[in-house]
């Protein structure tokens, strides 16, 4: 039995199935998300270690978040695309 936010039962089995699938997706997550998160944290730490001064640390934080964009830009530049 599944209740909506008003406390009423869902009448359509398709809605019930979609809600179950969404709950499974939310519980399982994705391994690539965890690896990306670790990469971002590692990049922030790396850039912050080489930063001198407050604004350099702030810039290091943004570099750590956006490092995949810089990497893709450099790779595409090397490939000549």
N, C-alpha and C positions, 0 to 999 in steps of 0.2 A: 504494500500500500504506500502510495507516495502522495504527499500533500504539497500544494503550491504555497506561495507566500501568504495567501489569505486563509489557509487551513482547509481548502477544498480539495477533494480528490481529483486527480487528472483523469479525464475520460478517454483520452486517446492513447492507445498503446505505443504509437510512434513517438509521441512526446516523452513517454516514460522511458523508452529505449534510448532516445537521444540524451536524456538526462543521465542515465546510467553510463553511457559512453563518455560524456563530459566529465563525470566524477572519476572515471578510471583514468582519463587523460590527466586530470589535475593531480591525482595521487601518484601516478607513475612518473611524470615529468620526462625529462629528456637528458641523456648523458651529455650531449653536446652543450646544453645550457650550463651544466656544472663545469665542464672544461673551459668554456668561454669565460665564465666568471672567475675561475682560477687564473686564467691568462690575463684578465683585466687587473686583478689584484696584484699579480706578479709584475705586470708592466708598471703599475702605479708605484710599487715599491722600488723597482729598478730606476725609474726616472726620478723619484723623490730622493734616492740616495745620491744622485749626481747633481741635485739642485742646491744652489746656494742663495739663500734669501727667501723671503715670504712669497714674492710673486713668481719666483722660479718653481716653488713647490706647488703653487696654484696651477701654473702651466704644466707641471709634471702630472698633476691629477688629470687634466684634460687630455694630455698626450696618452696617458694610461687608458682612458676610456675609448679614445678614438684611434688607437694603434692599428686595428685591423684595416681601417681606411687608408692609413699611410702605407701599410704593407702592400695592399692591393694596388695602390697607385704606383709604388716603386716597381712591383712585379710587372705590371702592364707596361710601364715605361721601358723596362729592360727587354720585354718581348717585342716592343715596337708597335703596340696596338693602340 
